[in-house]
């Protein structure tokens, strides 16, 4: 079963939450943010090229124009490959673990996998960000030496920064799976 619902991020931008239910104990959540705006891309490119043209008229050196074009192209490619994340997914499988994937605008993907026996809990935490209180979903990892303590906090959906209503939906579904996993791991 698959469905998609629209939410907003902490800045008011549009996010799409795609939920896939493969089985009662295997679910995937994908958050897609807005694509790169052609308007902002054009504005930045024009600003850089106008500044370069202004320097060219003062210095009469054509290297300035070539450098501006080169810097704009390299900057755009770097932004698309290392910064702009189009989609973040969270795949949680009861008996196996949690996989987080970030898909960049250039097509590059970054994947992290956490085994289920290392997961202590999934919570919604709060933080102060740019003079606002924001909420974020995070995975608490067990300390291998002391299983009752937390060794690490792994934030989820770092780029999308969804609002609380979206996080609650993902949180409830993850808690259902974690509750089943804990029940099956403690039963004989």
N, C-alpha and C positions, 0 to 999 in steps of 0.2 A: 504494500500500500504506500502511495506517495501523495503528498499534498504540499502546497506552497502557501505561505501567508506573508503578508507585508507588515513590516515594523519600521521603526526609525532608530537611528543611532543617537549618541549623546549630543550631537550637533544639529540634529533634525534632518539629516540626510536619510534617503530611502534605503532600506535593507530588505532582502527577500530571504525568508527562512524556509528552506526546503527540507521536509521531514520524510524519511524513508523508513518503513518498518519491514525489515526482512523476515523477522520472526518475533515472538513475544520478548525474546532476550537478545535481540540484535537490532540496533537502531542507528541511523545515520542522520546527522543534522548538518546542513550546509547553509552558511550565511554568505550571501552575495551582496557586494556593495555596488554602488554606481560605477559605471565605466568612466574612463578618462574623458573629461569634458573637452570637446573640440574648441570651445570658446576660451577656456583658460589656457589651453595649449597655444592657441593663436595669439593670445594676449602676451604671454611670456616670450614667445618667439619674436613678435613684433617689437617688444620692449628691448630685447637684447640686440636685435638688428638695427633699431633706430639709434641706440646708444653707440653701437659700432660705427654706423654711418656718420654720426656726429663727430666721433673721434677721427674718422677718416677725413672729413672736411677740414678739420684743424691740422692734422699731421700730414695729410696727403700720402699716406702709406697704405697700400692695398693689402698688406699682411693683416691689418686690423680686421678688414671685412672677412678675409679667409678664416682667421682665428675665431671670429664670432660665429660663423657658420659651423665650423668644426666643433666648437664648444657646445653649441646648441644641440647638434646631433648626438654627440657623446653624452651630454647631460640627459637628453630624452631617453636614450637607450639605457643608461644607468638607472634612471628613475623607473622605467618599465621593468627592468630585470631584477632590481634589488629592493625597491621601495613599494611600488603600487601593487597591493594584493587585491585581486578581484574576488576570490572566494576562499573561505575557511570552512573546513569540515571537521566534524567530530563523529567518529564511528566507535560505538561502544558495543562490545560483544561480551556477554555474561561470563563465559568460561575462559576467555582468551585475554582480553585487555581493551585498552583504549588507544585509538589511533587519531592523531590530529594532523591535518594536511592543510598547507597554505598554498594556493595557486596564484602565481604572480601574473601580471598583465602580459608579460613576454612569453608565457607558457611554462616557465620554470615552476617546479613543485618542490616543496619542502615538507617532509613527513617525519613525525615523531611517534614512536610507539611506546606505551607503558603497559607492562604486564599487570594483570588484574591482582595478582598476589602482592604487588607493591602499592596498590591503591588503598588508602585508608578511608577516604570519603571524597565526595564532590560537594562543594559549598558555593554559595553566593557571598562574596566578600564586598566590602566597600572601601573606597579610597578617595582621597582628595586629589582632584585633577583640574588644574587651571581655575582655581577658586570655586569648584563645584564638587559635590559629593557624587561619585559615580559608583556603579555596581559592576562587578565582573565575576564570571564563573571561574572557579579554579579547582584543581585536583590536588588533594592533600596526599603526599606520599609517605609511607611508613618508614621509620628509621629501622634499618636492618638489625642494628644491635638492640634497640629497644622498640618493639612493635607497638607499644602504647603511645609513643611519641611521634611527632611529625618531623621528617627530615627535610622536606622540600615542598614548596607551594608552586604549582605549575598553572599559570593563567591560560585560559582558553579564549578564543576569539579576540586576540589582542588588537588586531588591526580594525576589525569592524566596530568594536565598542558599542554593542547593542544596549538598548535601555532595559530596565528591570522587567517589564512585561514579557519580553522575548526570553530573557534569561530564566525566568520562572518556568516557562514552558519546557525548556531544555532540561532544567534542573529536576523537575518532577519526573520526567521520563527517565533520566539517568538514575534517580533514586529508586525507581521501580526495579530497574535492572540490578542495581547494587544490593537492594534488599533481597532479591531472589538469589543472587550470588552468595551473599552471606548465609542465607538459610540453607542452601545446598552444601556449602563448604563445612558448616557445623553439624549437619545431620550425618549419621553413620552410613 
